Amino acid sequence: TGDGNAGSVLIETPQFAARDGALITTSTLGGGSGGDIDITATDDLQLESTLLSTATFTQAAAGDIRLNTSRLRASGGAQAITTTFGPGEAGNLTVTASESVDLIDPTETGIASGLLASSFETAAGTGGDILVNTGALRIIDGATVSVSGEGEGDAGNIDVGARSLLLDRGSITATSASGEGGSILLRIDDTALLRNGSTISTTAGQAGSTGNGGNITFSEGFILAVPNE
């Protein structure tokens, strides 16, 4: 809460599992920067009903979240999220998973599992970016990858590099209320498959004010969407 920087969290292990309301967080409420969260799990990284979070409430920047693993699975409303509640910038969220990332099923209260970076409705700071590099990215049953600016702050950007992408009742979104909307870059080598009303979207001006929507850029592979879905 003072002028000093917050500490960082560094975890290195073959397998990492967090469940049943587990929490890893760093934040700043003073003049110092927030700390980072770095988790390297060489085999598996599993999050169930869990929160990994960095945040800032002041002009100082929040820390980043970096997840490195072979396979990442987030379920039961598990979230990795960076947030700004003030004028400071939110941190970036980077996921590197050599084999796969699976984001599935929300909680019973509707909290979505996913990767998120946001600028809160009281904030003027810019939301963070989300960068995902993996073999297969699967976003299923209400899960999401989302950047948002809920107040005056601009939304960050989403950059996904994957061999394949599956959205089945899932979403990749960049939204802003009054700031500039974020852009979505999808670098998919093979196929992006959209099922059951899944969404890839950018939106700005949700508060009825100014702000430009971001761009959606798709490169390399094929987009497949089932017409009656």
Secondary structure, DSSP 8 states (H G I E B T S, - for coil): --SS----EEEEEEEEEEESS-EEEEEESSSS----EEEEEEEEEEEES-EEEEEESSSS----EEEEEEEEEEETT-EEEEEESSSS----EEEEEEEEEEE----TT----EEEEEE-TT--S----EEEEEEEEEEETT-EEEEEE-SSS----EEEEEEEEEEES-EEEEEESSS----EEEEEEEEEEEETT-EEEEE--TTSS------EEEEEEEEEE-TT-
